């Protein structure tokens, strides 16, 4: 037999558990009865709600039918009243329009009569003014013709005088241009010869210092065409057994001079081929005054650049030396 715990025996606990189980069964039974009662009440309420909804729908349909009938009756009465009022307004508008047309016709007739009278008066005044205007125009035309003849005569004299002076001025300008071009040409030739003279002195040493072995130097070398005419002239020419360098000397070196030397080199190559000269032909350009544009274009074209520096010369080798 189990020992009692705090005054409780197994029989006490077992009896309590049995009582608790009985109460739980009673509670479950009661809950089941309440659930069945709730289902029954809900079913009754749903049937009552369906019946009430059906009655409300029937009542609503009846009200809607009565409302439509009343609305149709009101609309019919409104259309009839509107038609009556519209007819009255149309008749009133026709009467007003008739009176307005009659008044307008009367006013237009009065205005037409006044306009005819005014037009007649204006026509007579216009006729008088036109006669006066014709007289003034005739006098104006006569005076204008006289002035035009005088102006034409004066203009002709001025044009002839201007042509004579322009011709004289043009002859003087042209004569001045010719003298200036001649002087510039002479100056350029003199300066070119001076450049040749200055650079020729140390030219062989300058180029041999760049790896060449020139033994000959010539000046004013002419190259003839097949027909015997002079095709090109080289200011200074350096030669050895492998290479010929043609130097063009200018007082002021320009891009035009560089392009001309390029064409000159092409002619020298043709001349050499015609004579069986297999040496390579290269070019150089020299000047007293050389712009940056001319300097860059010379080197870009593959020519040596010879620059004067006091009494000495400096030779610049291009990045790529062009050979013909």
MOTAWO-V587058 format. One record per helix or strand. SS is the DSSP state (H for helix, E for strand). FROM is the first residue (numbers start at 1). TO is the last residue. If there is no record, write none. Layout:
ss;from;to
SS;FROM;TO
SS;FROM;TO
This chain:
ss;from;to
E;5;5
E;8;8
H;10;200
H;203;208
E;216;224
E;230;239
E;243;253
H;255;275
E;280;290
H;292;300
E;304;309
E;312;316
